[in-house]
Amino acid sequence: MKFPHLCQCNTLAPVCRAAKFCPYFFHRWRACADGTPVVKTTKTIAISALKGKTMKFQNFLTIAASTAFLAACGGGGGSSTTSTAPVTSTTSYALQTSYKSFVASGYTKSFTISGTCSGSGNVAVSPATTASVFEGVNGFSSTSTITGSFTNCTPASFAQSGTSYYDTNYVPLGHNSVGVSYGVYLTAPTIPTTVKVGDTGTIGTRTKYTDSTKVTPSGMSVMSYIVEADTTSSAIVNLIDKSYNAAGTLTSTEQDRYRITAANTLTPVSVDIQYANGSTAHLVWTFN
């Protein structure tokens, strides 16, 4: 739901230099442009800045995303808000129609944070209705803002925003966090027309740079999806984003889960980020 893509590093302390928070496609945490992972120090993680993490659908479907899009994660059942076992629906869901409505409408959600860090926050994604031009393509843009606080990590609070861009059919074009991160889909991502439980596929690859000049590459994000069981009348669309640094090393895997219904609605459920490349940090956002 990877809520635009933000990232910033602390240049004052080597131990914290690589730490960063990133919301994107729905929303996500990411390693910094140099590819260094978040560093765990004693009992907390020094997160020098919170950004670059938007839930994917809102940066693709970007809260995040988009979503930040975006948890009680785990298997397909982990995304359900009840304690009962997930049910495999046989319904085909109109993902493309649901996604367009979701992006065009925007949303505001609160969430709790668990895992390596604990806390809470809020994400607000504006409707993608502002006429914009991105990489020479006419379309719409949407801004995402994330605020929150930690009880056991530093800094104690965070706030960040970014912008995601779409063409006139709401196909994602990329994102821009001025002075922090710039991402472009060199090939248009593919959003399935319909999906059902058990479906999997590739969405696309976003090439990332340090800024809009595109002089310095900072890596790429490869996005895919799997549709998980939920209830007899809904399913969970799990957007998976694998982020790599400029050297091609995996730095994090983010899973943004959204509930889809036969009424063509998409609702952010959770964001699950597992860092790699020397870091064992694991962060989970559960949307209320």
N, C-alpha and C positions, 0 to 999 in steps of 0.2 A: 502498500500500500503501500527501499529503498524504496510520503511524505516527502528537494533539489540537492545537489551534491556539494558538500562543504567540507573544508579541511584546513586546519591551520596548525602549525607546530610551534612549540615553545623553544625559542632560540637561546633562552637564558640558562636552562639547565639541561645538560646532556641526557640525563635520565628521563626527562620529560619531552625532549625534543621531538621524538617521533609520535608522541601520543596525539590522538585527535578523534574527534567524533564526526561522523558523516551521515546525514540523512539524504537519501536519494531514491529513485524509482518509486517506491512508496516511501523509505528512509534507511539510512545505514551508517554504521561506524566504519571508518576506513583508516588505512595506514597513510602516512604523509606522502607527499610527492616523491620523496627519496626512497620510498618503499619500506622504511623501517617500521617495525610493528609497535603497537602500544606496549609499554614496558610496565610490568607489575613490580611495584616496590613495596616490600613488607606486606601490609594487609590492604593496601589500596592501590588504585591505578591513578597515576598522575595524568589527568586529561587536560592538556593545556588549552584546548579549544574544542567546542562542540560544533561540528559542521560537516558538510559533505554528506550528510545522511538523510536522504529523503526517501520515503517509501517508493518503491519502484513503480507501482501502477501510476503514481502521480508523476513519476519521471518516466514512466513508461505507461503505465496504465493510469509518475515520477514519481506517503506518504506514504521512495519512498520512496514519500513517500514516502513514497510516498510512499510511506506511508507510509515516511517515514514509515503512506500509506503512510510500521507499522506497525508476554504471551505464554499462553500455556502451550508451548510448542513441543515437538517431539515427532511422533508419527502422525498419521492423518488425524487420529483421535485426539492428539494433543491440542489441536486447535479448537476443539469444541468447548463451549462454555459450561457444559454439564458434565456430570461424573459418569454418565451412561456411555456404553461403548458406541463408537461411531457406526452409522448405518450407511451401507453402500447404495446410494440412490442410482436408479437406472435412467434418470432424466438427462437429456442433453440441454446444457445451459448456453444461452446466447452471450458468450463472453465479450465479443466485440461490441455489441450494442450496450451491454452493461458497463463496459469500460468507458465508452464515449460519454455516457450519461454521468458516470462517476467523475471523470475529469472535468466535464463542463460544469458540474455542480459545485465542486470543492467540498470541504468538510472541516470540522473542528472536533478534536478528540483529546481527552486526557488519557494518560497511561501511567502505569507503574513500572519501575525498573528493577530487575532482579539479576542474579548471576554474580559476576565478579564485583559489581557495584549495585547498590540499592538506592532507590529514590523514586521520584515521580516527575511528571512533566505534562506539557500540553503541546499539541501541534495544530496549526491552522493553515489550511491550504486554500488559496483563493480559487474561485471558478476560473477555468481557462477560457476566458472570453475577451481578454485584452488583445486587440490586433497588434501583431508583432512581426518582425522579420528576423530570421535566424539563418546565418550562412546563406543569405540570398533567397531564402524560401519564405513566402508569406504564410502566416498562420496565426496562432494564438499563444499567449504565455500565461503562466500561473506562478505565483509566489508562494513559498512555504516558509513558515516561521516556527521554530521549535524553542521552547523554554522549559527549564526544569531545574531540579536540584538533586544532589546526592547526599546520602547520610554517612557514607564511609569512603568516599573518593574525593579527590581534589581535581579541579576547583569545586567548591560547594554548590555553585550554581552555574548555569550555562544558558546562552541565548544565541541563536543563529538563524539566518535566512538565506534563501537562494531562489533562483528562477529556472523554471523548466519551460521548454518550447515544443510546440506541436505544429504540424501543418494544418490545413483547413479541414482535413478529415480526422484530426486528432491522432495522427500517427506521430510518435515521439521523434523529435529532431535532435535534442540534446539539452544541455543545461549550462548555466553560467553562474559561478560564485565569484564575483569580481575580486581579483587579486589572490584568489585561492585555488580554484579549479574550473576547468572548462572541458566539457565532454561533448563529443559529436558522434552521431550514428552515421558512419560513412556509407553504410547500406541500410535502407529502411528496415526497421524491426518488423517481425511478423506476429500479428496478434490473431489467434485463431478465431474463426467466426463462431463456432460452437465447441464446447468441451463436455466431457463426462468423466466420472470418477475412473481413474486409472490412466487417463491420457497424459502423455508427456511430450515435450518438444522443445525446440530452440527458439528463442525470441530474437536475439541479435547480439551484436557486439558494439560497445561504446568505446571509442578511442578517447583517451584523456590527455590533457595538456595542462601546464601550469597556469596558462592564461589564454585569452582570446587571440593572441598573436599566433598561437600554435607552433611556436618556435621550439619549445622544449616539451617533448612527450613525457608523460608521467605514468603511463601504463594503460590498462584497458580493463573493462568489465564485460564478462561473458554471461548473458542471461538466458535462463531456461525456465521451464515450469513443469509442475506435476499437479494433477488434480486429485485431491484426497477425499476420503469418505467423511461425512459429517452427520446429516440427518436424511430422512426420507424425502425432504423437500429442499435440501440445500447441499452444497459441496464446498470444499475449501480449495481455493486456487493458491498454490504455493509457488511464489516467484523466487527463483534461486539466482543469486548474483555472486559470481566468483570474481574477485578483484585481484589483479596482478600489477606489480610494479613495472617500471620501465625495463627491468632486466628479465621480466617474464616469470618472476617468482610469485606464487600465490600468497597474498597477504591477508585475505579474509574471505569467508563464505557467509553470505547473508540470506536468510529465508524470510520473505514477507508474505504473510498469510492473510487472505481475504475470503470472506464468506460470500458465495454467490447463490442467488435464489432464482426460481422460475419467473419471478416478477421483475427480472432484469436489474436487481440491485447488487451492489458490491459494498461490503462493509469491512473496514480494517479490523483484523483480529489480533495480530501480533507481529513483532519483528524479532528475529533471532540472529545474532551476529557472533560467529566464532572466528577469532583471529588466528593467524598462522605466522609462518616465517619467524619462529623464535618466541612467539607469544602464545600463552594459553588462555588469555582473557576471553570471557564469554559473557555476552550481554543479551538480555531479553526484555523487550517492551511488551507489556500486556495492555491492550486498549480497553478502556472502561465503556 
